[in-house]
Amino acid sequence: MEQRITIEPVTRIEGHAKISLRLDASGRVDEAHFQVTQIRGFEKFVEGRPFFEMPSLTARTCGICPVSHELASAKACDQLLAVTIPRTAANLRRILNLGQLIQSHALSFFYLSAPDLLLGMDSPPEQRNIFGIAASDPQFARDGIRLRQFGQQVIERLAGRRIHPAWVVPGGVNSPLEETARTAILGEIPAIKALVCGHLQRFKQTLARYEEYIRVVANFPSMFLGLTNSDRSLEYYHGPVKVIDADGGTIADQLEPSAYQDYIGEAIEPWTYLKFPFYRPRGYPEGMYRVGPLARLNIASRCGTELADLEFEQFRALDPGPVSSSFHYHYARLIELLHAVEMIEILLIDPTILDTKVRAVAGVNCLEGVGMTEAPRGTLIHHYKVNPDGLIEWANLIIATGHNNLAMQRGILQTARHYLVDGTIKEGVLNRIEAVIRAFDPCLACSTHAVGAMPLVVELFGPEGILVDRVRR
């Protein structure tokens, strides 16, 4: 007779979800599901709205990465206008996107995953949170807050406010960058750069401690997908799509974002509200791929900035081909943090960044538009169809987390089979299974379960339906 284990909710992620495991009669895990238990509905309730509202409206999809949605939405709207936005506007959008990446990566690493990495997977759950980090290593906690603050201040200094700014608009941005804002950001960069470099070195020194976990945390061959550019350096804002295989070979390159439906399909399952994107030429579910920091570093030939390139070389030396363990999403985030800080500096030093021509103005010239960017968690797609009056008739959003859905499902199955060997529920085992999801840093909605006591109860029932074991935390 089968047995079932449910982990609900999955803690320290952004949104609400649970993990369901099924054990066969021998106690072996034969099925694992990561189930998203909420539905947002943005694709439906934006219907009938004017297209120019879409950047600000869809930003409300998420309170953690609203800028990512604003940018993907604005790029789709640029296509509806059939305009090429001013170069300065594009670079200002890039800086805004990098600020978003910094604050989001800092949240993921320092707030959500650090309790596992610093305090240990088996540490008491009442201590395994940001307050436990602050008690055991106050400076580490302060550094995480400072890095996130810097990213948010970049957004605020460009766009007027830190969350849900209305600065990004179809055709560009609302206003040019002020000299005082540029000076303020540049003045903070040396200290922020040193802070990130220090934590990169500290993290690398801990890798040996997690050697076993690295081997089993969603560590399997897969394809990787993301944006690219002409010099093959890291790209977050604009460019064609590249797909590589598990050996690093190019499967497809220079794919047009507007034609994403030719190579990305979307499957659904009855037990979750999160869709299952897949690489269409290989079908479902064989078309599993990964996106996000790990994928971006695997696809790129270099970062494109001095300090990040040095770290990139060490990162790519971890495996002979693409880095396959999803544990290294943490490592990749730190490298991207460093790269983002360096790129902001490069973009701000360019004197044209203060140009006042930052918006192209036009009416509806196309009835369909697709915007694709790299959000902190991976490739983000907004696809709109409008009527001649510019009212949204249809919308499709593929969120970055969705691309990783198949990989997350496989990752929790792999990890559960490794650690849950005799059917006995142990707190550390449950946390290791949850930590698989945290490595991907899923963003499921506007909320995040980052701190505090979570109402988690796990019950193990025997073949006769009798309660065998119960853990509450």
C-alpha positions in Angstrom: 0.0 0.0 0.0 1.2 3.5 -0.8 2.0 6.2 1.8 1.9 9.9 1.3 3.9 12.8 2.8 2.8 16.4 2.4 5.0 19.4 3.1 2.7 22.4 3.4 3.5 25.2 3.1 6.9 25.2 1.5 8.7 27.9 3.6 11.0 30.7 2.7 9.8 31.1 -0.8 7.8 33.9 -2.5 4.3 32.6 -2.7 2.3 29.6 -1.5 3.0 26.0 -2.4 3.2 22.5 -1.0 5.2 19.4 -1.8 3.5 16.0 -2.0 5.5 12.8 -1.9 4.1 9.3 -2.6 5.9 6.2 -1.3 5.3 2.7 -2.6 4.9 -0.4 -0.4 8.7 -0.7 0.0 9.0 2.8 1.3 10.6 4.1 -1.9 9.6 7.6 -3.1 8.0 6.9 -6.5 6.2 10.3 -7.1 6.9 13.9 -6.1 4.8 17.0 -6.9 5.6 20.6 -6.3 2.1 22.1 -6.2 1.3 25.8 -6.5 -2.0 26.3 -4.5 -2.9 29.8 -5.7 -4.1 31.4 -8.9 -3.5 34.9 -9.9 -5.6 35.5 -13.0 -3.8 38.5 -14.5 -4.1 37.1 -18.1 -7.9 37.3 -17.8 -8.6 40.5 -15.9 -6.4 42.7 -18.0 -8.7 42.0 -21.0 -10.4 45.2 -22.0 -7.8 47.5 -20.5 -5.9 50.1 -22.6 -2.5 48.7 -23.6 -0.6 51.7 -22.1 -1.8 50.7 -18.6 -0.1 47.3 -19.0 3.4 48.1 -17.6 2.0 49.5 -14.3 -0.9 47.0 -14.1 1.1 43.8 -14.7 3.8 45.1 -12.3 1.2 44.2 -9.6 1.7 40.6 -10.4 4.6 40.7 -7.9 5.8 42.9 -5.1 9.3 41.4 -5.3 10.1 41.8 -9.0 7.6 44.4 -10.3 10.3 46.0 -12.5 10.7 42.8 -14.4 7.1 42.7 -15.4 7.1 46.4 -16.2 10.0 45.9 -18.6 8.6 42.9 -20.4 5.3 44.6 -20.6 6.8 47.8 -22.0 8.7 45.9 -24.6 5.5 44.2 -25.8 3.9 47.7 -25.9 6.9 49.0 -27.9 6.0 46.5 -30.5 2.3 47.6 -30.5 3.6 51.1 -31.2 6.1 49.8 -33.8 8.8 52.1 -32.5 12.5 51.8 -31.7 13.0 53.5 -28.3 15.8 55.9 -27.9 19.2 54.4 -27.0 19.4 56.3 -23.7 15.9 55.0 -22.7 17.0 51.4 -23.4 20.1 51.9 -21.2 18.0 53.4 -18.4 15.7 50.4 -18.6 18.8 48.2 -18.4 20.0 49.9 -15.2 16.6 49.6 -13.7 16.6 45.9 -14.5 20.0 45.5 -12.9 18.8 47.3 -9.8 15.9 44.8 -9.7 18.2 41.9 -10.1 20.5 43.1 -7.2 17.7 43.5 -4.7 16.0 40.3 -5.7 19.2 38.2 -5.6 20.2 39.7 -2.3 16.7 38.7 -0.9 17.1 35.2 -2.2 20.6 34.5 -1.0 20.8 36.4 2.3 17.2 36.1 3.5 15.7 32.9 2.1 18.6 30.5 1.6 21.3 31.7 4.0 19.6 30.1 7.0 20.3 26.7 5.4 23.8 27.6 4.2 25.1 29.3 7.3 23.1 27.6 10.1 22.9 24.1 8.5 20.1 22.1 7.0 19.6 20.3 10.4 19.5 23.4 12.5 16.3 23.9 14.6 13.5 25.4 12.5 12.8 28.1 15.0 16.3 29.4 14.5 16.5 28.7 10.7 15.4 32.1 9.5 16.7 35.6 9.1 16.4 36.3 12.8 18.6 33.3 13.5 21.1 34.7 11.0 21.1 38.1 12.7 21.7 36.4 16.0 24.6 34.2 14.8 26.2 36.5 12.3 24.9 40.1 12.6 27.3 41.5 10.0 26.2 39.0 7.4 22.6 40.0 8.1 23.5 43.7 7.8 25.4 43.1 4.5 22.3 41.4 3.0 20.1 44.3 4.0 22.7 46.8 2.6 22.9 45.0 -0.8 19.1 44.8 -1.1 18.9 48.5 -0.1 21.3 49.5 -2.8 19.3 47.7 -5.5 16.1 49.3 -4.3 17.8 52.8 -4.2 18.9 52.4 -7.8 15.2 51.8 -8.7 14.0 54.7 -6.6 16.6 57.1 -7.9 15.7 56.3 -11.5 12.0 55.7 -11.3 10.8 57.7 -8.3 9.9 54.9 -5.9 11.2 51.4 -5.0 8.1 49.3 -5.6 5.7 49.5 -8.5 7.2 52.6 -10.1 5.3 54.1 -13.1 8.4 55.3 -14.8 8.7 52.7 -17.6 6.2 53.4 -20.3 5.5 52.2 -23.9 8.1 53.9 -26.0 10.8 54.4 -23.4 10.7 56.0 -19.9 8.9 58.9 -18.5 11.8 61.2 -17.6 15.5 61.5 -18.1 18.1 60.6 -15.4 19.1 63.4 -13.1 22.8 64.2 -12.6 22.4 64.1 -8.8 20.9 60.5 -9.0 23.8 59.3 -11.2 26.4 60.8 -8.8 24.7 59.2 -5.8 24.6 55.8 -7.3 28.2 55.9 -8.6 29.4 57.1 -5.2 28.1 53.9 -3.6 29.4 51.4 -6.1 33.0 50.8 -4.8 31.7 49.8 -1.4 28.9 47.6 -2.8 31.4 46.0 -5.2 33.7 45.1 -2.3 30.8 43.8 -0.3 29.8 41.3 -3.0 33.4 40.2 -3.7 33.8 39.4 0.0 30.7 37.3 0.1 31.6 35.5 -3.1 34.9 34.4 -1.5 33.2 33.4 1.7 30.6 31.3 -0.2 33.2 29.5 -2.2 35.0 28.4 1.0 31.8 26.6 2.1 31.3 24.5 -1.0 33.1 21.5 0.4 30.7 21.3 3.3 27.8 20.7 0.8 29.5 18.2 -1.5 26.9 15.5 -1.0 24.0 17.9 -1.3 25.4 19.4 -4.4 25.4 16.0 -6.0 21.7 15.4 -5.4 20.0 18.8 -5.5 18.3 18.8 -8.9 21.6 17.6 -10.4 20.8 16.1 -13.7 21.4 16.7 -17.4 19.0 19.3 -19.0 18.7 21.9 -21.6 19.3 25.6 -20.7 17.5 28.6 -22.2 17.9 32.3 -22.0 18.6 35.6 -23.9 21.9 36.1 -25.5 23.7 38.9 -27.5 26.3 39.3 -30.2 29.4 39.0 -28.0 27.9 36.0 -25.9 28.3 37.9 -22.6 25.5 37.9 -20.0 22.3 39.5 -21.3 19.3 40.5 -19.2 17.3 43.0 -21.3 17.3 42.4 -25.0 18.4 39.9 -27.6 17.6 36.6 -29.3 17.0 33.3 -27.4 19.6 30.5 -27.2 19.1 26.9 -26.2 22.0 24.6 -25.3 22.0 20.9 -24.4 23.4 19.1 -21.4 26.8 18.9 -23.0 26.9 22.6 -23.8 26.2 22.1 -27.5 23.9 24.7 -29.2 20.5 23.3 -30.0 19.1 26.6 -31.3 20.4 30.1 -31.5 19.2 33.5 -32.7 15.6 32.5 -31.9 13.2 35.4 -32.3 11.4 36.3 -29.0 8.3 37.3 -30.9 8.1 33.7 -32.3 8.4 32.1 -28.9 5.3 29.9 -29.5 7.2 28.1 -32.2 9.7 26.7 -29.7 8.0 27.0 -26.3 4.9 25.1 -25.5 2.8 25.2 -22.3 1.4 22.1 -20.7 -0.9 21.9 -17.7 -1.5 19.4 -15.0 -4.7 19.0 -12.9 -2.8 19.2 -9.5 -1.2 22.7 -9.8 -1.9 26.1 -11.1 1.6 26.6 -12.4 2.0 25.9 -16.1 4.7 23.6 -17.5 6.6 25.3 -20.3 8.7 23.0 -22.5 10.9 23.1 -25.5 8.4 22.3 -28.2 10.7 20.5 -30.7 11.3 17.8 -28.0 7.8 17.5 -26.7 6.4 17.3 -23.2 7.9 16.4 -20.7 11.1 15.5 -22.5 11.5 19.2 -23.5 12.5 20.2 -19.9 14.9 23.0 -19.6 16.2 25.4 -17.0 16.3 29.2 -16.9 17.7 31.8 -14.5 21.1 32.6 -13.1 22.5 29.0 -13.6 21.2 28.9 -17.2 22.5 32.3 -18.1 26.0 31.5 -16.9 25.9 28.2 -18.7 24.8 29.8 -22.0 27.2 32.8 -21.8 30.8 32.6 -22.9 31.7 35.3 -20.4 30.1 37.9 -18.1 31.6 40.9 -19.9 32.9 42.8 -16.8 36.3 42.6 -15.2 35.7 41.1 -11.8 32.7 39.0 -12.8 34.7 37.4 -15.6 37.3 36.2 -13.1 34.6 34.6 -11.0 32.9 33.2 -14.1 36.0 31.2 -15.0 36.1 29.5 -11.6 32.4 28.8 -11.8 32.6 27.1 -15.2 35.5 25.0 -14.0 33.1 23.2 -11.6 31.9 20.8 -14.4 33.5 19.9 -17.8 30.3 21.0 -19.5 27.4 23.2 -18.2 27.2 23.3 -14.4 24.4 20.9 -13.7 23.7 21.0 -10.0 20.8 23.4 -9.1 22.6 24.1 -5.8 24.8 26.3 -7.8 22.0 28.7 -8.5 23.2 30.3 -5.3 26.8 30.6 -6.6 25.5 32.0 -9.9 23.4 34.6 -8.1 26.4 36.0 -6.4 28.3 36.2 -9.6 25.4 38.0 -11.2 25.2 40.4 -8.3 28.8 41.4 -9.0 28.2 41.6 -12.7 25.2 43.8 -12.2 27.0 46.3 -10.0 29.8 46.5 -12.5 27.4 47.0 -15.4 25.5 49.8 -13.6 28.8 51.6 -13.3 29.7 51.1 -17.0 26.2 52.3 -18.1 26.2 55.4 -15.8 29.7 56.5 -16.8 28.5 56.8 -20.4 27.8 60.6 -20.8 24.8 59.9 -23.1 23.0 58.4 -20.1 21.9 61.9 -19.2 20.4 62.6 -22.7 16.9 64.0 -22.4 15.4 62.2 -25.4 14.0 59.1 -23.6 10.7 58.4 -25.2 9.2 57.6 -28.6 5.6 58.6 -29.0 3.2 56.9 -31.3 -0.3 55.3 -31.5 -1.2 51.7 -32.1 0.5 50.5 -35.3 0.5 46.8 -34.6 -2.2 44.6 -33.1 0.2 42.1 -31.5 3.3 42.5 -29.4 5.7 40.3 -27.4 8.1 41.5 -24.8 10.9 39.2 -23.4 13.4 40.0 -20.8 15.5 38.2 -18.2 13.9 38.6 -14.7 16.1 37.6 -11.7 14.6 34.1 -11.8 14.8 33.7 -15.6 13.2 34.4 -18.9 10.0 36.4 -18.7 7.5 36.7 -21.6 4.5 39.1 -22.0 2.4 38.6 -25.1 -0.5 40.9 -25.9 -3.1 41.2 -28.7 -5.1 44.4 -29.0 -8.0 45.8 -31.0 -7.5 48.9 -33.2 -8.4 51.1 -30.2 -5.5 49.7 -28.2 -7.7 47.6 -25.8 -6.3 44.3 -24.7 -8.2 41.4 -26.2 -5.8 38.6 -25.2 -2.8 38.2 -23.0 -0.3 35.4 -22.2 2.3 35.6 -19.5 5.0 33.0 -19.0 6.6 33.7 -15.7 10.3 32.8 -15.1 9.4 30.3 -12.4 7.2 28.5 -14.8 10.1 27.6 -17.1 11.7 25.8 -14.2 8.6 23.9 -13.2 9.6 20.6 -14.8 13.1 20.8 -13.3 11.8 21.6 -9.9 9.5 18.6 -10.0 12.4 16.3 -11.0 14.7 17.9 -8.4 12.4 17.2 -5.4 11.9 13.6 -6.6 15.7 13.1 -6.9 16.4 14.6 -3.5 13.5 12.9 -1.7 14.7 9.5 -3.1 18.2 10.1 -1.8 17.3 11.3 1.7 13.9 9.7 2.5 15.1 6.0 2.6 13.0 4.3 5.3 9.8 6.3 5.5 10.8 8.0 8.8 10.1 11.7 8.8 13.0 13.9 10.0 13.1 17.6 10.2 16.4 17.9 8.4 15.2 15.6 5.5 12.1 17.7 5.0 14.2 20.9 5.0 16.5 19.4 2.4 13.6 18.7 0.1 12.2 22.2 0.6 15.7 23.7 0.0 15.6 22.3 -3.6 12.8 24.7 -4.3 14.6 27.5 -2.6 17.6 27.0 -4.9 15.4 27.9 -7.8 14.0 30.9 -5.9 10.5 30.6 -7.3 8.4 33.7 -7.3 4.8 32.5 -7.1 3.0 35.7 -6.2 3.4 38.9 -4.4 3.9 37.5 -0.9 6.9 35.7 0.5 7.2 33.4 3.5 10.6 34.6 4.6 10.5 34.7 8.4 8.5 33.6 11.4 6.9 30.3 12.5 5.3 28.5 9.6 2.2 26.3 10.3 3.7 23.2 8.9 2.3 19.7 9.9 3.6 16.6 8.2 1.8 13.3 8.7 2.9 9.8 7.6 0.2 7.2 7.3 0.8 3.5 7.1 -0.7 1.0 4.6 -3.8 0.6 6.8 -4.4 4.3 7.1 -3.0 4.5 10.6 -1.0 7.5 11.6 2.6 6.4 11.9 4.5 9.6 12.5 3.6 13.3 12.8 5.8 16.4 12.9 4.6 19.9 13.6 6.6 23.1 13.3 
